[in-house]
Amino acid sequence: MEKKKLTAGKIILRIFLSIISVILVICICGAGFVMLGKNKTIHAQLNGISLESVADGTYEGSYSGFRWSNTVAVTVADHKIVDIQQVKPQVVASQDTIDKLVASVVSSQSTDIDVVSGATADTKAFLSAVENALNR
């Protein structure tokens, strides 16, 4: 039997196809990670907060939802939210979205706010962490 010789063109084609295959697998895995937990987060039940019973101090709360996981520190003074800081930010959430959420929660003194357009899951995850900090 004769052995078939691989030409330089066939070797390059095999290497190219191997590289494309690896890139495709990485993209599929990345997309899976990005979407993991989204449905749970979008449908997270927000229960609101009652600041009358919250003493002055800084309270830490978290939400766990894969890429939407985050931790916040909520500072309360005179039964009012005066500041919210990200302790562990969400993966991929834009700082603009978080800034809008902080401003909305502080101005309304509530987690019953409109979601940021195009960032429903980010909004729900952030608000859930705030509620978890204050509803202990």
N, C-alpha and C positions, 0 to 999 in steps of 0.2 A: 504494500500500500504506500502511496505517495502522501507525504505530508504537505498540507496546503500552507503556503507562505503568506503571511500577513504583509500587505503593502503598507507603506507609511500612511497613505490616505485612510485605510481601514483602521489602523491604530489610532489615528487622530479622531476619527468618527467615534470609536468606542470610548475614548477618553471624554470626548464632548458629551456623549449620551450619558455617561456615568455622572459627570458633573451636573448636568441638567436634572437627572434623577435625584441626586442629593439635594439640590436646591428646591425641587418640588416637594420632597418629604419635609424639609425644614419649613417651607411656607405653609404646608397643611398642618403641621404641628403648631406653628405659631398662631394660625387662625383658630385652631381648636382651643388654645390657651386663652386667646382674647375673648372667645365666646363662652368659655366655661364659667358658669355661675351667673350669666346675664339674666336668664329667665327668673331665677330665684331672686335676684336683686331687684329687678323691675317690679316683681310682685311682692316685695317685702312690705309687711304691714306696718305703717307708721301709727303710733298710738298717741302722739302729742306729748307735751311736757307740762308739768305743773310746778312753776317756780316758787309758789308760796311756801312750800316745805323745804326748799333747797337753801341751806346755810351758805354764807359767804365762803368762797374757796375756789380751788381749781380742781375739776373733776375730769378724769380720763375715761374715755369710752371707745370701744372698737366695734367694727362690723367685719365679719368674715365672709367673703364671697369671692375667693380666688383673686382675679385681677382687680376686683372692686374692694378688696380688703383695705381697711384704713383704720387709723387711730387718731383721735382728736383730744385736745385738752380744752375744756370749756371753763372759763372763769366767770364766776357769779359774784356780784356785790349788790347788797340791798335787794335781793330777790330779782335781780336783772342780769341777763347775759351781757357781759361787757367785752368779752373777747373769746375768740375761738382760734386755736392754733393747731396746725397739723403736726402730730407727733410722728406718725408713719403715713405718708401720703399714698394715695391710690396710684397704681401703675397706670400710666398713660393719661390720667386726668389732667386737663389743662389748668394752669394756675388761674387763668381768667375765670373759669367755671367755679373753682373753689372760692375765689375772691367774691364773686357774685353771691354764692351761697352764704358765705360768712356775713356779708352785708345784709342780706335778706333776713337771716335768722336774728341777727342783732337788732335790726330795725323793727322787726315784727315781734320779737321776743317769743317766737314760736317756731315749731318745725312744720307748721301748716302753711307752707308757702308753695308758690308755683315752681314746677321743675324748670331747670334751665333748658331751653330749646336745644334739642339734639344731644342732650346729656341726661336722659331720664335715669339710667342706671347709676351714673356718677352721683346724681342728686340724691337718689334713694339711699345709696350706700353712705354718703356723707351725713344725711339726716338721721339715719339709723344709728350711726356712731354717736351723734350728738344726743339722741334720746337715750342711748345706753349709758352715756356718761351721767346724765341727770336723773334718770329714773331708776335709782338704786334703792 
